Amino acid sequence: MKQFPLKLVSRRMLAPTVGHYVFQRDDGEPLDYIPGQFVQIHFQYADGTTTKRSYSLATIHDHALGPGEAVEIAVSYVPGGAATALFEGLADGETVQASGPFGRFCLMPADANRRYLLIATGTGVTPYRAMLPQLEQQIRERGIEVVLLFGARTPAELLYGDEFRAFAERVPGFRFVPCFSRELPAQPHADVRHGYVQQFIDEFAPDGAGDIAYLCGNPNMVDACFEALKGYGLPVPQIRREKYVSSK
Ligand SMILES: Cc1cc2nc3c(=O)[nH]c(=O)nc-3n(C[C@H](O)[C@H](O)[C@H](O)COP(=O)(O)OP(=O)(O)OC[C@H]3O[C@@H](n4cnc5c(N)ncnc54)[C@H](O)[C@@H]3O)c2cc1C
C-alpha cells in the first residue's frame, strides 16, 4: 500500500491525555475517505524495526475532500506507547508517514433500519464525528433516529462533547447520551447518565427488526455491548464493530 506524508498543521488538547491533530496530506494528492475509515501511521521503534498504528479519521465529512484539506485524528496518549511518543514529540510542520484510508466501519447505502445505535468510549467516538453530515442526511431523508451513547470517565474526557450536544439540539432525531463512569457534570443535561455505556443499552430497547448498532473503542466495551445486543435479538450483521487494539 502506497505511503504518503502527512504534515502537522496544528494540535490542541481535547482532554488531559487526548490530542486533536490536524494534518495536511503533503504530496499534493487528495485524501478522501468514507466516514468511519481509518489511516495507518508508519514509524520505527528505537532499534529501527518498522511498525504502524491505526487512527480513525475524525474530519467532519460534508464534501468530497480534495488536496490540501484537513486530515484530523484524535490520539489517546498511552503510557509507554511508541506511537504516543511519536505524536507527543511532533512539532507543527513536521511530517509522519501514512497509508490508507482503510476499513469498513461505515454506514451502508443499503441500510433500511429505523435507528442507529452508535456506541463509543474514548477516541472511539471519532468515526461518529466524521459521520455527522451523513447521519443528518439520513435523519432528514429516511426519518430515522440516531442515539449516540458515549462513555467517558469524567466531563473533561468527553471528547467533542459540546459539538455533539450542539448537533443534538439542532437535529431532532439525534440523541446524545453521555455516560460518565466516575464524575458527573455540575449541571447535567437530562440525557446524561451515570455509569458505563453498556448499563444503559436496555433503556433504548434494542430490537432486531429496526436497529443497526455500531460499537467503537475499548475492546472490553465492544465485547460487552456485542453480547448485550445479541441478547436483545440483533443479528450479528446488524452489530458493526471496530476494536481499538494495538497493532504492534
Ligand atoms: C482500526 C483501529 C482504529 C484506531 N483508532 C484510534 C484512534 O482514532 N485514536 C487512538 O488514540 N487510537 C486508535 N487506535 C489504537 C491505536 O492504533 C494504538 O493502538 C494506540 O494509540 C496505542 O499505540 P501506542 O503505540 O501509543 O502504544 P503501544 O506501544 O502499542 O502500547 C503501549 C502499552 O500500552 C498498552 N495499550 C495500548 N493501547 C492502549 C489503550 N488504548 N489503553 C490502555 N493501554 C493501552 C499496550 O498493551 C502496551 O502495554 C485504533 C486501533 C485500531 C485497530
The ligand as a MOL file (V3000), in Angstrom:
LIG
                    3D

  0  0  0     0  0            999 V3000
M  V30 BEGIN CTAB
M  V30 COUNTS 53 58 0 0 0
M  V30 BEGIN ATOM
M  V30 1 C -8.9190 0.2880 13.4490 0
M  V30 2 C -8.2790 1.0000 14.6200 0
M  V30 3 C -8.5180 2.3480 14.7960 0
M  V30 4 C -7.9240 3.0230 15.8710 0
M  V30 5 N -8.1980 4.3640 16.0220 0
M  V30 6 C -7.6320 5.0260 17.0490 0
M  V30 7 C -7.9030 6.4190 17.2240 0
M  V30 8 O -8.6630 7.0440 16.4640 0
M  V30 9 N -7.2990 7.0600 18.2760 0
M  V30 10 C -6.4700 6.4000 19.1440 0
M  V30 11 O -5.9520 7.0370 20.0840 0
M  V30 12 N -6.2050 5.0940 18.9880 0
M  V30 13 C -6.7470 4.3990 17.9690 0
M  V30 14 N -6.4650 3.0720 17.8040 0
M  V30 15 C -5.4390 2.4660 18.6990 0
M  V30 16 C -4.0660 2.8930 18.1700 0
M  V30 17 O -3.8350 2.2940 16.9000 0
M  V30 18 C -2.9170 2.4570 19.0820 0
M  V30 19 O -3.0200 1.1060 19.3700 0
M  V30 20 C -2.8600 3.2190 20.3850 0
M  V30 21 O -2.7750 4.5950 20.0950 0
M  V30 22 C -1.6580 2.8360 21.2260 0
M  V30 23 O -0.4990 2.9760 20.4610 0
M  V30 24 P 0.9130 3.2690 21.1350 0
M  V30 25 O 1.9660 2.9170 20.1070 0
M  V30 26 O 0.9560 4.6270 21.7290 0
M  V30 27 O 1.0130 2.2040 22.3240 0
M  V30 28 P 1.6930 0.7710 22.2480 0
M  V30 29 O 3.1930 0.9390 22.1350 0
M  V30 30 O 1.0280 -0.0210 21.1530 0
M  V30 31 O 1.2770 0.1780 23.6470 0
M  V30 32 C 1.9690 0.5280 24.8560 0
M  V30 33 C 1.3290 -0.1780 26.0390 0
M  V30 34 O 0.0120 0.3280 26.2780 0
M  V30 35 C -0.9760 -0.6960 26.1370 0
M  V30 36 N -2.1070 -0.0790 25.4280 0
M  V30 37 C -2.2440 0.0670 24.0860 0
M  V30 38 N -3.3760 0.7300 23.7720 0
M  V30 39 C -3.9690 1.0140 24.9560 0
M  V30 40 C -5.1570 1.6840 25.3240 0
M  V30 41 N -5.9940 2.1970 24.4160 0
M  V30 42 N -5.4440 1.8140 26.6430 0
M  V30 43 C -4.6220 1.3200 27.6000 0
M  V30 44 N -3.4790 0.6580 27.3190 0
M  V30 45 C -3.1430 0.5060 26.0250 0
M  V30 46 C -0.3100 -1.8010 25.3500 0
M  V30 47 O -0.8890 -3.0560 25.6630 0
M  V30 48 C 1.1290 -1.6820 25.8220 0
M  V30 49 O 1.3260 -2.3470 27.0410 0
M  V30 50 C -7.0630 2.3480 16.7680 0
M  V30 51 C -6.8170 0.9760 16.5740 0
M  V30 52 C -7.4230 0.3090 15.5220 0
M  V30 53 C -7.1390 -1.1490 15.3310 0
M  V30 END ATOM
M  V30 BEGIN BOND
M  V30 1 1 1 2
M  V30 2 1 2 3
M  V30 3 2 2 52
M  V30 4 2 3 4
M  V30 5 1 4 5
M  V30 6 1 4 50
M  V30 7 2 5 6
M  V30 8 1 6 7
M  V30 9 1 6 13
M  V30 10 2 7 8
M  V30 11 1 7 9
M  V30 12 1 9 10
M  V30 13 2 10 11
M  V30 14 1 10 12
M  V30 15 2 12 13
M  V30 16 1 13 14
M  V30 17 1 14 15
M  V30 18 1 14 50
M  V30 19 1 15 16
M  V30 20 1 16 17
M  V30 21 1 16 18
M  V30 22 1 18 19
M  V30 23 1 18 20
M  V30 24 1 20 21
M  V30 25 1 20 22
M  V30 26 1 22 23
M  V30 27 1 23 24
M  V30 28 2 24 25
M  V30 29 1 24 26
M  V30 30 1 24 27
M  V30 31 1 27 28
M  V30 32 2 28 29
M  V30 33 1 28 30
M  V30 34 1 28 31
M  V30 35 1 31 32
M  V30 36 1 32 33
M  V30 37 1 33 34
M  V30 38 1 33 48
M  V30 39 1 34 35
M  V30 40 1 35 36
M  V30 41 1 35 46
M  V30 42 1 36 37
M  V30 43 1 36 45
M  V30 44 2 37 38
M  V30 45 1 38 39
M  V30 46 1 39 40
M  V30 47 2 39 45
M  V30 48 1 40 41
M  V30 49 2 40 42
M  V30 50 1 42 43
M  V30 51 2 43 44
M  V30 52 1 44 45
M  V30 53 1 46 47
M  V30 54 1 46 48
M  V30 55 1 48 49
M  V30 56 2 50 51
M  V30 57 1 51 52
M  V30 58 1 52 53
M  V30 END BOND
M  V30 END CTAB
M  END
